[in-house]
Amino acid sequence: MHIDKELDARGLNCPLPILKAKKALSDMQSGQTLRVLATDAGSVRDFQAFAKQTGNELLEQQTEGVEFTHVLRRR
């Protein structure tokens, strides 16, 4: 999968990963993809809700140990 931008939000707690992702997406073109790396376990649920509320598409979520990866497509 082609990733246009990557955001490292590891070590940040809610709501910072979402806020940083929102800012990053606002600087991107429609259809571009953003990968967010996070360590906040709540980010899995948070990014699902964020995608529904904003209309951005949540393409993928992965968990590896204590690290969570979220891939979003800008609406």
Number of C-alpha atoms within 10 A of each C-alpha: 6 8 12 13 14 15 16 15 19 16 12 15 15 12 12 15 23 19 12 16 20 15 10 16 20 12 9 16 12 12 13 15 24 23 21 24 21 25 21 20 14 13 25 17 9 15 21 16 12 18 17 11 9 11 11 19 18 19 14 11 16 12 14 8 7 10 14 20 20 21 21 23 22 22 16
